[in-house]
Amino acid sequence: MHIDLLNPASFVGGHPHDQYDWLRDHAPIYRHKDPSGSDFWAVTRFEDVHYIGRHSEYFSSSPTIMIADPDPEAPSSMGEYKMMLMMDPPEHTAYRKLISREFTQGPANQYGRRIKELAAQIVDAVIDKGECDFIEEVAGEMPSFVIADLMGLPLVDGRELYRLTEVIHSDPSALPPGAAVQAITKMFEYGAGVIKEKRAKPGDDLASKLLAAEVEGRKLADEEFLLFFMLLIDAGGDTTRNLVGTGMYELLQHPEVLDELMADPEGQIAAAREELLRWTSPVIYMRRTVTAPVTMRGVDLAVGDKVVMYYGAANRDRDQFKNPHQLNLARQGQRHIAFGGGHHVCLGQWFARLEIDAIFLEVLRRLKDFQVLEPPQWMPSNFISGITRLPMGFAART
């Protein structure tokens, strides 16, 4: 079996489950070659991914959660400051507390009504056209609008900001020269404008609260806010957009499952959402760096080694899931790991669930006769799995 988890081409059409299956069976802790840098360990079994995510004493998020080591000269570098994703406890705990209360299940549920209003607004905009790019006009609108709303920004700006994150996540070889640098620069320039606006006229929004918050007795430096800002825009859209877009496509490839869901949307949406999260696994991987010698499945990991957790592989582990390659809405009691785990478990998971439910229910209640009009275009990335363009036809329910 040829194993190449670095090439974005391996992820066109979704996760490379043939490679994952071979790795889980033959080399669950696999030394993967990296021509551009140091090799890394690819981890593909659920139990191991689950363990690594919960043991920062051996597996650190610093210096980065990306396979490639950070470039101190990159435009995203903020010198001594780093994004919360690259922190370990207790530093991570202190920063996460700044916003964690806003994202717990209670506040998310209180926002549920607004999310349903946005879902209706999104379907209103396409229902009479009979066709649309489902990613651009439906799946991407919901998380873009919600994070903009939470941050106190114009909704249309949320859409433009998410487009920047899509560029940032794409493989550089698929972009014009300098495109990623320009996208990061634009993101920070917009964030600098938010700092100026919210300091002059603070509100009850998340951006204002972040600027007023204190960590270790001091307010955030501008650089820290900008890293927080990019993280919230980025993480606030990835899972939801790619789950809804790719999930809709997968349902159309499994019409018997779509029929089952459409027969009882309200009753089936929770199970469908969790099964589609497991099935699509929008975040492909997270890296950790070994900080103390540790042995896993007979493999000795040395200090400084890169360990990469592949969530899509873990979510198809037959030791964890019965018939893992079957899309099954009746699947119960088998927890997936699409939102990660441990202290880095997705902060916005409760908002994501509400957004997924609201937009799917609105689409299934009001539209029918779905057709894929052109083959989907997939994001050229080995980090995020998702469709970037999906022309679809449909009819309005009468």
C-alpha positions in Angstrom: 0.0 0.0 0.0 1.4 3.4 -1.0 1.0 5.8 2.0 1.0 9.5 1.3 -0.9 11.6 3.8 0.9 14.8 2.9 -0.2 15.2 -0.7 -3.6 17.1 -0.8 -4.5 14.9 -3.8 -4.9 12.1 -1.3 -7.9 13.9 0.1 -9.7 14.8 -3.1 -13.1 13.1 -2.7 -12.7 12.8 1.1 -10.4 11.0 3.4 -8.2 8.2 1.9 -9.8 5.4 3.8 -7.9 2.7 1.9 -4.7 4.1 3.4 -6.2 4.5 6.8 -7.5 0.9 6.8 -4.1 -0.4 5.9 -2.4 1.7 8.6 -4.7 0.7 11.4 -4.2 -3.0 10.5 -0.5 -3.0 9.8 1.1 0.1 11.3 -1.1 2.1 13.7 1.9 4.1 14.8 3.5 4.7 11.4 6.7 6.6 10.6 5.6 8.8 7.7 8.3 10.3 5.5 8.3 14.1 4.9 10.6 15.2 2.1 10.4 18.8 3.2 11.3 18.3 6.8 11.5 15.8 9.7 9.4 12.6 9.5 6.3 12.2 11.7 4.3 9.5 13.3 0.9 9.0 11.8 -1.6 7.7 14.4 -4.8 6.1 13.1 -6.5 4.0 15.8 -9.3 5.6 17.9 -7.9 4.5 21.3 -4.5 6.0 20.5 -5.9 9.3 19.1 -8.1 9.6 22.2 -5.2 9.0 24.5 -2.8 11.5 22.9 -5.4 14.2 22.9 -5.8 13.8 26.7 -2.1 13.6 27.8 -0.4 16.9 27.2 2.3 15.8 29.7 3.7 13.7 26.9 2.2 15.3 23.8 2.4 19.1 23.5 0.5 21.4 21.2 3.6 23.7 21.1 5.2 24.8 18.9 2.3 24.1 16.4 -0.6 21.8 15.6 0.5 21.7 12.0 2.8 19.1 10.5 5.2 21.7 9.2 7.2 23.6 11.9 6.3 27.3 12.2 8.2 29.9 10.2 9.1 32.8 12.6 9.1 35.1 9.5 5.5 34.2 8.4 2.9 37.0 8.5 0.9 35.0 11.1 3.8 35.0 13.5 3.3 37.4 16.5 6.7 37.0 18.1 6.3 36.0 21.8 2.5 35.5 21.3 0.8 32.4 20.0 -2.6 31.1 19.2 -4.5 29.2 21.9 -4.4 26.1 19.7 -0.6 26.0 20.3 -0.8 26.2 24.1 -0.8 23.6 26.8 -2.2 23.7 30.3 -2.0 25.8 32.5 -1.5 28.5 29.9 -4.2 27.1 27.6 -6.6 26.9 30.5 -6.2 30.6 31.5 -6.8 31.8 27.9 -9.7 29.4 27.2 -11.4 30.7 30.3 -11.6 34.1 28.7 -14.3 32.9 26.3 -15.3 29.4 27.4 -18.4 30.7 29.2 -19.8 32.2 26.0 -19.6 28.8 24.3 -21.1 26.4 26.8 -24.2 24.5 26.1 -26.5 26.9 28.0 -25.5 30.2 26.2 -25.5 28.2 22.9 -29.1 27.1 23.5 -30.1 30.6 24.3 -28.8 31.6 20.9 -30.8 28.8 19.2 -33.7 31.1 18.2 -31.4 33.5 16.4 -29.7 30.5 14.6 -33.1 29.3 13.3 -33.9 32.8 12.1 -30.6 32.9 10.1 -31.3 29.4 8.7 -34.7 30.6 7.4 -33.0 33.7 5.9 -30.5 31.6 4.1 -33.1 29.3 2.5 -35.3 32.3 1.7 -32.4 33.6 -0.5 -32.2 30.5 -2.7 -35.6 28.8 -2.6 -37.1 30.5 -5.7 -34.0 30.1 -7.9 -34.3 26.3 -8.2 -30.5 25.9 -8.0 -27.5 27.3 -6.2 -23.9 26.5 -5.2 -24.9 24.7 -2.0 -21.5 25.5 -0.3 -21.3 29.2 -1.1 -25.0 30.0 -0.6 -26.1 27.6 2.1 -23.5 25.6 4.0 -21.0 28.5 4.2 -23.6 31.2 5.1 -24.7 29.8 8.4 -21.3 29.7 10.3 -20.2 32.9 8.7 -23.3 34.7 9.8 -23.2 33.2 13.3 -19.6 34.0 14.1 -20.1 37.5 12.7 -23.2 38.0 14.9 -21.4 36.8 18.0 -18.4 39.1 17.3 -20.6 42.1 16.6 -19.7 42.4 13.0 -21.8 42.9 9.8 -23.1 39.5 8.5 -21.6 40.1 5.1 -18.2 40.6 6.6 -18.4 37.2 8.2 -18.8 35.7 4.7 -15.7 37.6 3.4 -13.6 36.7 6.4 -14.4 33.0 6.0 -13.3 33.2 2.4 -9.9 34.3 3.7 -9.7 31.2 6.0 -10.4 29.0 3.0 -7.4 30.4 1.2 -5.2 30.0 4.4 -6.1 26.3 4.6 -5.5 25.5 0.9 -2.2 23.9 -0.2 0.1 26.7 -1.4 0.7 24.9 -4.7 -3.0 25.3 -5.5 -2.9 29.1 -5.0 -1.4 32.1 -6.9 2.0 33.1 -5.4 1.6 35.0 -2.2 -2.2 34.4 -1.9 -2.0 32.9 1.6 0.2 35.7 2.9 -2.3 38.3 1.5 -5.2 36.4 3.1 -3.5 36.4 6.6 -2.6 40.1 6.1 -6.2 41.0 5.2 -7.5 39.1 8.2 -5.2 40.9 10.6 -5.9 44.3 9.0 -9.7 43.7 9.5 -9.0 42.6 13.1 -7.1 45.8 13.7 -10.1 47.7 12.6 -12.3 45.7 15.0 -9.9 46.6 17.9 -10.2 50.3 17.1 -14.0 50.2 16.7 -14.8 48.1 19.8 -12.4 50.1 22.1 -14.1 53.3 21.0 -17.6 51.9 21.3 -17.7 48.6 23.2 -20.9 46.5 23.1 -22.2 43.2 24.4 -20.4 41.2 21.7 -17.6 38.7 22.0 -15.0 41.0 20.5 -15.7 43.7 23.0 -15.6 41.2 25.9 -12.3 39.8 24.7 -10.8 43.3 24.6 -12.1 44.0 28.1 -11.0 40.6 29.6 -7.8 40.1 31.6 -5.4 37.1 31.7 -3.0 37.0 34.6 -4.0 40.4 35.7 -3.6 42.2 32.4 -5.6 42.9 29.2 -4.8 41.2 26.0 -2.1 42.8 23.8 -3.3 43.7 20.3 -1.3 40.8 18.9 -3.0 38.4 21.2 -6.5 39.7 20.2 -5.6 39.3 16.6 -4.6 35.7 17.1 -7.8 35.1 19.0 -9.8 36.8 16.3 -8.3 34.7 13.5 -8.9 31.5 15.6 -12.6 32.3 16.2 -13.3 33.2 12.5 -11.4 30.1 11.4 -12.7 27.5 13.9 -16.1 29.2 13.9 -16.7 28.1 10.3 -14.6 25.0 9.4 -16.5 22.2 11.0 -20.0 23.5 10.4 -19.5 24.6 6.8 -17.7 21.4 5.8 -20.0 19.1 7.7 -23.1 20.6 6.1 -21.7 20.8 2.6 -19.9 17.5 2.5 -22.7 15.9 4.6 -25.4 17.0 2.1 -23.3 15.5 -0.8 -22.8 12.3 1.1 -26.6 12.0 1.8 -27.2 12.4 -1.9 -24.8 9.5 -2.5 -26.7 7.4 0.0 -30.4 8.1 -1.1 -31.8 5.5 1.3 -30.3 7.4 4.2 -31.5 10.7 2.9 -35.0 9.2 2.5 -34.8 8.0 6.1 -33.9 11.4 7.3 -36.5 13.2 5.2 -39.2 10.9 6.6 -38.7 12.3 10.1 -36.3 15.2 10.1 -37.0 16.3 13.7 -36.7 12.9 15.1 -33.6 11.9 13.1 -31.6 15.1 13.0 -29.5 14.5 16.2 -28.5 11.0 15.1 -27.8 12.2 11.5 -25.7 15.1 12.7 -23.5 12.9 14.9 -23.2 10.2 12.3 -22.3 12.7 9.5 -19.7 14.2 11.8 -18.1 10.8 12.3 -18.4 10.0 8.6 -17.0 13.3 7.2 -14.5 14.3 9.9 -13.9 17.8 8.6 -10.6 18.4 10.5 -8.2 15.9 9.1 -5.5 16.0 11.7 -3.8 17.7 14.7 -0.2 17.4 15.5 1.4 17.1 18.9 5.1 17.1 19.8 6.6 14.6 22.2 8.0 16.1 25.4 9.0 13.0 27.4 9.9 9.5 26.2 6.9 7.4 25.7 6.1 4.0 24.1 2.9 3.3 22.1 2.1 -0.1 20.7 5.7 -1.1 21.1 7.0 2.0 19.2 9.4 4.2 21.1 8.7 7.9 20.7 11.5 10.3 21.4 11.4 13.8 22.7 10.9 16.2 19.8 9.1 13.6 17.6 6.0 14.8 15.7 2.9 12.8 16.4 -0.1 13.4 14.1 -3.6 12.3 15.0 -5.8 11.4 12.0 -9.4 11.9 13.1 -11.0 10.5 10.0 -9.1 7.3 10.5 -10.0 7.1 14.2 -13.7 7.6 13.3 -13.7 4.5 11.0 -11.9 2.2 13.5 -13.8 -1.1 13.6 -12.7 -1.6 17.2 -14.7 1.5 18.1 -17.5 1.4 15.5 -19.5 -1.6 14.2 -19.5 -1.6 10.4 -17.5 1.7 10.3 -17.8 2.2 6.5 -21.6 2.1 6.7 -23.5 5.4 7.0 -26.0 4.5 9.7 -28.5 6.9 11.3 -29.3 4.2 13.9 -25.8 4.2 15.3 -26.0 5.0 19.0 -23.6 5.0 22.0 -20.5 5.1 19.9 -18.7 8.4 20.5 -16.8 10.0 17.5 -13.9 12.2 17.8 -14.6 14.8 15.0 -14.5 17.6 17.6 -11.1 16.5 18.9 -10.7 15.7 22.6 -9.0 16.6 25.9 -8.4 20.3 26.8 -8.4 21.2 23.1 -11.9 19.7 22.4 -13.7 22.1 20.1 -14.9 25.1 22.1 -17.7 25.9 19.7 -19.1 22.4 19.4 -22.5 23.3 20.9 -23.0 26.2 18.5 -21.9 23.9 15.6 -24.5 21.3 16.5 -27.3 24.0 16.7 -26.2 25.4 13.3 -26.0 22.0 11.7 -29.5 21.1 12.9 -31.1 24.4 12.0 -29.8 24.6 8.4 -30.4 20.9 7.6 -34.0 21.0 9.0 -34.7 24.2 7.1 -33.4 22.7 3.9 -35.2 19.4 4.3 -38.5 21.0 5.3 -38.7 23.5 2.5 -36.8 21.9 -0.4 -37.0 18.6 -2.3 -35.9 16.8 -5.5 -32.2 17.5 -4.9 -29.8 17.0 -7.8 -26.0 17.4 -8.0 -25.6 19.5 -11.2 -21.8 19.3 -11.5 -19.1 17.2 -9.8 -18.1 18.8 -6.5 -14.8 20.7 -6.1 -12.8 19.7 -3.0 -10.5 21.9 -1.0 -6.9 21.3 -1.9 -5.8 20.6 1.6 -4.3 17.9 3.8 -5.6 19.7 6.9 -9.3 20.4 6.3 -11.6 18.0 4.4 -14.4 19.6 2.6 -16.1 20.6 -0.6 -15.6 24.2 -1.9 -18.2 24.1 -4.7 -21.3 22.0 -5.1 -23.9 23.2 -7.8 -27.2 21.7 -6.8 -30.7 21.8 -8.2 -33.9 21.5 -6.1 -37.6 22.3 -6.0 -39.6 24.2 -3.4 -42.0 22.2 -1.3 -45.6 23.4 -1.7 
